[in-house]
Structures are given as C-alpha cells and as structure tokens.
Amino acid sequence: MENSRRLSSHATATIIIMAIMGILVNYVETMITPALPILKSDFNASYDSLSWIITAYVISGTVSAAIFGRLADMYGKKRIFMLLSLIYAIAVSFGGFATTLEEFIAIRAVQGLGMGMFPVAFALLNDQVPKEELPLAQGILSSTFTAGAALGLVLGAWITQTYEWEYSYHSAIPVAFGLLIASYLYLKDNSQRTKSTIDFLGISLISSGVVLLILGLSEGQSWGWYSLSIESSFFMSVVLLLLFILVESRKSEPFISMKLMKIRNVFLSNFTGLFAMAAMFFLFYSVPPLLEDPSPAGFQLSIFNSGLTMLPAALASMIFAPVAAVVTKRLSPKISIEIGSVVLFLSYIGLYYFRASPLQITEDATILGIGLSFIFVGMINILLVSTPSGDAGASTGMNVVFRNIGSAVAPAISGVFETMYEIKAISGVNSKGIPEYSLFPDHTAFSYIFLTGMLFLVVSIIFTLFMKVPKKEGRKIEMVAGASNDLLH
C-alpha cells in the first residue's frame, strides 16, 4: 500500500511538470498570433518576411523532435528533457530583447528546439505513470494544449496591449526556469537505454528542401518570381526532396519510412494532416491582421479584443474532441475525418463570403475549431488502426512531420498574398498633426488566402474518400479513441 502511494505521488509530480510544460509552450506560441501586426510594425517588415517567425520555429521543432526523441532513448529521458527545457528557457529569455527581425527569427529557431520536449514528455509519462493512471495523465497533458492557447490569446494579448509584446516573453521566463528546476528535483528516469541511430542525412535533406521551398514562396514577390534566385530555390527544393525519397527508401532506420508510406491509409492520412494543418495556419496568419489593421484594411480592434475573437475557436476544439472520439469509435475514423474536412471547408466558405464583422469571423473560426477536432482525432485513430503495432510510434511521428510542413508552408503562402495586394490606410499622425499612411493587406489578399484554404481542403476531402476502413477495427478503436487527443500536436 505504501509503495502504491509512493508511485501515485511520483506520478502526480510527473503529470504536473508535463502539464506546466504544455501550458508554457502553447502560451508562448499562441501569444505570437495576435501580435503579428505589431511585430510587422516594430520590425518594419512585410508579411512574407514575417512568416519566417512561424516557419523557423516549426522546422526547428520538427528536426528537434526527430533527433532528441532518439537521443532520449539512448542517453536518458530526464537528461534530454532537462537539456531541452534549458535551451527553451534561454531562448524565451532572449525573445523579448530582439531588436531586428533577423534576430527574432534566429531566437525562434533556437526556441523551436524546445518542441522536442513533447515526444520526450509522452515517453516519460508512459514510463513513470502507472498504467491505471495513464489515461488521466494523457487527458491532462492533452488539455494543456487548449489551456495554453487560451492563456496566450487572452493573457498574452493583454500583456502585449498594456505593456509591449516583449513583456509577453518576459512573463514566461520565471515559468521556464521553474520548469527546469522542478524537472531536476522531481523527475525520475529508470528506463533502460537503447542503441539507436539518427538519420541525420534524411533530416538534413527534407529540412533543406522545405526551407528552400518556403524561401521561394516568401521572397518571390520581392526578388521576382522569374529571377534566378527564386527559380534556383524551387529547383533545388525539388531535387533535395526527390533525393530524400531515394535515400529514405534505402535506410534501415529512416526519418520517414517509405515502407509505411506504401500503406494507403498512412499515405493519405499524412497528406490529409498536411493540408488540414495548413488550413489552420492560413487562419492564424490572416485573421489577426484582418482584425487589427486600421480601416479600411481591417477592423482596427485592439490586440486584446483580437485575442478574444479567436478564443472560441480554441475552446470549441477542446469541447468537441470527445464528441469526435465517440464518432470515431462508434462509426469509423474515416467518417470522423470526412465530417471534419467538410466542416472545415464550410468555415472557409464563411470566411470568404461572411467576414463583414468581427462576430462573423468569430463564428467562422469557431466552426474551423470544431472541424479540426474531428480531423485530428479520426486521423490519429486510422493511423493506429492501419499501422502494424510495432510501427505505431514511427507512424504517428511521421504524421507530425507532415503536419508541421503544412504549418510552415501556410504562413509563407499567406504572406505572399498579404504583400501582393495592399491598400493605404492611416497608421498614425506625425508631430505636425498630419496623417501618416502605411500599406496593409486589402480585401483581395484575404479572399485569395481563404480560396487557397478551400483548395487545400478539397484535396484533403478527395484524399479522405480514398481511405479504407480497416477490417475488424472496432476493438482497436476502442483502445485508442481515448488517447487521440495526446497526439493532436
């Protein structure tokens, strides 16, 4: 009995530490969203250049998750988790002191390494929490994604509005170092070390290929779409990605398994995840400027009210996740994905035709949040059902890579439209009382962004229609439906 209490106490400490980590990371990332128009002004940057704030973080995080997840198995989960939390705390400490866009992007890239904490966190929970308490632990950690996002949209926006965006970063510093100290004092790691290899070549090829693709998209407007630099970027991106496929098909421990990609549902789920995640980031990157930019470009809302406008989308995603799990379990994961894709498509129709007021945008974004719950819960389940049990971790990890690519590409595409189609609006008044004008994205820019989102979702729906419902899936879905939320991010 005493041993059971000891285990329960340790499990509680582990869960609390991981929950703090989840809230912290999602708070810091979400507070950036409503601050985008302010960052554009402070750094005197265009939206296509500003997209690298998100892109650098996502690509760095993808590489980090792949490398440090393996290193945790090789050198110890607690040790790697503490290393990553230290890197993250240092990056957060410097975030509020960036004076140029280039400095901020570099800091964000280092900060992205902290994303590697998530796979290590799930592994620690699996090792340290008793099986009977594991579903509770997974549920708590899953809820921190929405809790952190809600905190970032409200508290982060309030701090930015009341003080400056730098203070949003400063507010996270004590929590970040508190996480590091708590990890040192309370985390344990008794797991056995395993020998493994890291596919540095594969990681380098796909990262370089994606970076060059995004570079071509984000700088095409300023460098010239037919310039040698842009054409070379696109050409080398294609070459590197093709080379990546060739190399991975011959690797014994690849970054992305071509063997798994030959499974129909795995292939289709990965690209469905890419397009769905891109659709979400089209919204995140376009709505803040639309809400906060001065009239006639936007609605001239405060950053705090902009955060409140986006808050229902985060809450709806959390509320409808259990509903999506029920649909997935009782009907099928494919139906859940189909429902989510259609709902997401409807939200973009709303954004295209009905965005005449902040209330309408809130309604459209809330519908999008509902759709995302159905897509991601169904997608993770169909992956787990369709993949051999020994490859479940590799399959879900691969899906995260594809979703991150969608997260990185969408801001670049949005930035292109926001830079191509602009309108002059009064941005302030000089010392002589004369209005000063600046360029802001106009109605056409947002229309093209939302049309692109619709196009992505049409492709996603087509991919979903070709998915197969695996035979005898009922028993397996019952086992994984409750754990779907932990894998949404």
N, C-alpha and C positions, 0 to 999 in steps of 0.2 A: 504493500500500500504506500509506504514511504517512497519507494522507487518510482511508483506511478505519479505521485505528487511532484517529485523532482523533475521527471520528464515533462509533466504538464507545465511546470513553472518555466523550464527552459524553452519549451515550445512557445509559450506565451511571449517570452522575451524575443525570440527569433521572429515571430509574427509581427510584433510591434516595430522592430527595427526595419523589417522589409516594408511595412506599411508606411513608415516615415520616409523611406527611400522613394517609394512610389509617388507619394504626395509631393515630395520635394521636386523630383524630376519633372513631373507633369505640371506643377505650378510654374516652374521656371520656363518651361517650353510654351505653355499656354499664354503667359503674360506677354510674350512677344507678339502674339496675334493682334490684339487691339492697338499695340504700339507701333505697328508698321508705318502708318502715315507720319508719325512723329519722328521715327528713325529716318525716314526719307528726307524730312526737312532738316534734321540735325546734321546728317551726313552729306546733305546736298547731293543725293544720289537719285538715279532713275529706278523705277520699279524692276526693270530687268536685272540691273546690278544688285538691287536689294534682295532678289530671290536667292542669292548665294548665302544669305544668313540662314535660311532653312536648308538649302541644298548641302552646304558644308557640314552641317550638323548631322543630317540624315546619312550621308555617305560615310562619314567618320564613324557613326554609330553602327552602321551595318558591318563595317570592317571590324570594329571593336567586338561586337557580339560574336562574330565568327572566330576571331583569334583568342579572345580571353575566355570564351566558353571552353575551348580545348585546353588552354593553359590551366584553367581551374581544375580540370580532371587530372592534369599532370603534376601540378605543384600545390594544390590545396585550394578549396573553395573560399575559405575565410581569408587566406592570404591574398588571393586575387581580388576578392570583393573589397578588402580594405585598400588595396592599391588603386582600384578604380574609383572608390569613394574619395581618396586623397586627390587624385587627378581632377575629379569633378569639383571638389571643394576649391581647389586652386583656380580652376577656370572660372567658376562662379565669382570668386573674389576679384578677378581681373575684369570680368564682364562689364561692370559699371564704370570702369576707368578708360574704356576705349575712346580714342579721340578721332579716329578715322574709320571709314567703312572697312578698309583692308584689315585694320587691327581687330575690329569686331568679328569679322569673318574668321580670322585665324583663331581667335579665342573660342568662337563657336565650334570650330573644327576640333579643338582640344576638348571642349566640353562634351562633344559628341561621343568621345571615348567612354564617357560615363554610362552610355546606353548599354555597354557590356555588363552592367550590374544586373540587368533584368534576367538574362538566362542563368547567371550565377545565383541570383536570388531564388528562382524557382528550384534550382538544384539543391540549394541549402534547405529550403522548406521540405523538399522531398526526402532529404537525408535526416533532418533533425526533428521534424514534427511526426508524432505517431500517426499511423495510417488512419485511425479513427478521427483524428483532428485535422487531417489534411484537407478535406473538402472545405472546412471552415476557414482554414488558412488561405486556401486558394480564393475563396469568396471575398475575404477581407482584402487581400492584395489586389484582386480584380477591381474592387470598389474604389481603390485609391486612384485609379486612372481618371475616373469621373470626378472624384472629390478634388484631386489636384487641379484638374482642368477648370472646375467651377471656381476654385480658390484663385486661380490665375486670372480668370475672366472678370472676377469681381474685386478681390483684394489687390491683385497686381495692377488692375486698371485704375483703382482708386489711388494707389500709391503714385503711379505714373502721373495721374491728373493733378494730385495735390502737391507733389514734390516734382520729381523728374523720373524718366524711365530708368536712370542709373540707380535710383534708390530701390527700385523693384529688385534689382540684382543684389544690392547691399542687404536687403531684408532676408535674403536666402543664405547669407554667409554663415551666421551662427548655427543655423539648422544643418548646413552641410558639414561643418566641422563637428557638431554634436553627433551627427550620424557616424562619422569616423570614430569618435571616441567610444560611442556605445557599441560599435561593431567590435572594437578591440576588447572591451570589457566583458561583453556578454555572448558573443557568437562563439560557437564551438564547431570543430570540424574533425570528425573521427573517420571520415570516409577514406577508402583505400585509393592510393594514387594509381593511375593507369597510364600506360605508354601510348602515345598518340603522335600523329604528325599533323602539321598545319600546312594547308595548301596555299602557301604564300604566292606562288605563281598565278594560280587561278584567281585569288583575291585581287592581286595587282592588275590582272588583265581586265576583269569585269569592272573594277573601280575606275581604272583609266578610261575604259570605253564609255562608261556612263558619264564621267566628268567631261570628256570631250564632246559628247552629245549635248549635254546641258550648256557647255561653253558656246557651242554653235547656236543653240536656241536663244540663249540670253544675250549674246553680243551681236547677233546677226543684224539687228536694227542699227546699231551704232557703227559696226565695222563694215556693213554692206553684205547683203545676203549672197552676192556673187563674188565677193572678194576671195582672194586666195586663202586667207587665214580661215574663213568660215568653211569654205569647201574642203580645205585640208582637215579641219576638225571633224566634219561629218564623215569624210572618207576614212580617217584613222579610227574613228569610233567604230565604224562597221568592221574594219579589218581586225581590231582588237577583240570585238565581241565574237566574231567568227573564229578567231584563234582561240578564244576562251572555250568555245564549244568543242573544238578539236582537242584541246589539252585535257579538258574535264572528262571527255569520253575515254581517255586512256589512263586516268588516275585511279589508284586503288582507294584512296580516301579523298574524294574531290570536295571542293567547296559547294558545288551544286551537282548532284548525282544525275547524270544523263540516263542512268538505268531507271531511276524513279520518274524522270520526265517522260519516259515512254509509256507510263501508266496514264490512260486517258484522263481520269478524274484529277490526277495530280497536275498534269499539264494544264488542263482547263481551269482548275482552281487557282493555280499560281497566276495566270494571266487575268482571271476574274478579280483576284485580290489586287493586282497592279492597277487595273482600270478603276476599281471601286475606291482605292486609296487616293488615286489621282483625283477622282471626283470630289472627295472630301477636301483635298488641299486646294482645288480650284475655289471652293467656297471660302476656306480660311484665308486665302491670299487676296481675294477680291472684295469680300464683304466689308472688312474694316475701312478701306479707302472709300467705298461707296457710302458708308455711314458717316464717316468723319470729315471727308473733304468738304470745302465750302461750296455753297450754292453758286452756280447751277450744276457743278460737277457732282456734289453729294448732298447729304442731309445736314451736314455741319453739326453732328452730335458730338458731345464730349466723349472722351475715351472711356469714361466710366459707364455712360449710357450705352456706348457701343458694346462694351463687355456684357452688360445686362441683356442686350438684344440677342447676343449669341448664347447666353446661358441656357435657355430652354432646350437648345439642340443637344448640349452635353447631358442634361438631366433626362431628356427623352431617350437617349441612347442607353442610359443606365436602367431606366424603368422598363423598357421593352426587351432588354436582353433575356430575362426569364421567360417572357412570352415567346420569344424566338426559340428558346431552348425547348419549350413544350411543343411548338410546331415541328421542330426538328425531330424530336423523339417520337411523336405520335404519327406524323405523316412521313417526312423524309428530309434529309439535309438539302436535297436538290430543290424541293418546294420552298424551303426557307430562303435559299439564295435567290430563287425566282421572284418571290414576294419582295425581298429586299431590293433587288435590282429594279423592279417596276416602280416601287415606292420612291426610290432614289431618282429615277427618271422623271416621275411626276413632280418631285421637288424642283428639278431643274426647269421643267416647263413653267412652274410657278415663278421661279427666279427670272426667267426670260420674259414672261408676259405680265407678271404681277409683282412689281417691286416699286410701286409708286409711294410707299411709305415704309418707315422702319417696322411697323407692325406686320405688314405683308412679308417683309424679309424675315422677321422672326418666325412667322408661320411656315415659310418655305424651308428655313434652316431646321426647324423642329421636325418637319417631315423627313428631311435628309437624315437627321439623327436616328429616327425610327428605322429607316431603311438600312442604315449601316449595321444596326444590331442584328437584323435578320441575315444580312450577307455574311458577316464575320462568324456568327455562331454556326450557321449552316456550312460555311466553307471549312472551318476547322474540323467539324464533325465528318464531313465527307472525305477529308484528307485522312483522318484517323481510321475511318472505316475502309478506305480503299488501299491503304498502305500496309505492307507486312509489318507485324508488330515490332520486329527488330529495327525497322527503319522509321518508326513514328517520329522520333526526335529529329532525324535528318529531314523528314518531310515537312514538319511544321517550321523548322528553322529555315528551310528553303523558301517557304511561303512568306516568311517575314522579309527575306531579301527582296522578293518580287514586290511586296507591298511598299517597302522602303524606296525602291526605284520609282514607283508611282508617286510617292510623296515628294521625291526630288525633282521629277520631271514637271509636275503640275505648276509649281511656282514659276519655273522658267518660262513655260508657255504663257501663263497669266501675265508675267512681266512684259513679255513681248507685246501683247495686245494693249496693256496699260501704257506702254511707251509709244506705240504706233498711233493710237487715237487719243488725242488730248484736247483739252479746252482751257482757255484762260479764265481764271477766277480771281477775285480779290483775296489775297492771302494775308494782308495786313495794311497798316498805314505808317508811312515814314514820319520823321520828326517834324516835317512841314505840313503834316495832315493830308498828304497826297496818297491816294490808294496805291498799293503795290500789287502787281499781278504775278501769278505763277501758273505753270501748266499742271493740270490734273487729268487723270483718266476720264473720258467722257462716256456717254451712254452707249456709244458703239463699241467701245472696248469691253464693257461688261457683257453686252449682248453676245459678242464673239466668244468670250470666255465661257458663258453658260451654254452656248451652242456646242462648243468643243466638249464640255462636260456631258452633254446629251449624246454626242457622237461616241464618246468613250463608253457610256452606259449601254448604248445599242450594241456595241461589240461585246460588252460583258454579258448582256442578255443572250446573245447568239451563242456565246461560249457555254453558258449555263444550259441551254437547250440540248446541247450535245453531251452533257454529263450523263452517266449511267447511275441508276440506283442499284448499289451492290446487293446481291442476294444475301439473305439471312443477316440483314444488318440490324434488325431490331434489338438483339441482345447487346451488340457493341454500342449502339447509340445510347442505350440506357446507361452504359458505363461512362460515356464521355460527355453526355449532354451537360452534366453539372459542372464540368471543368472547362467549358468552352470559353468562358469569359477571361480566364487567365491568359489565353493565347491571343486575345484581340490585339494586343500591342506587341 
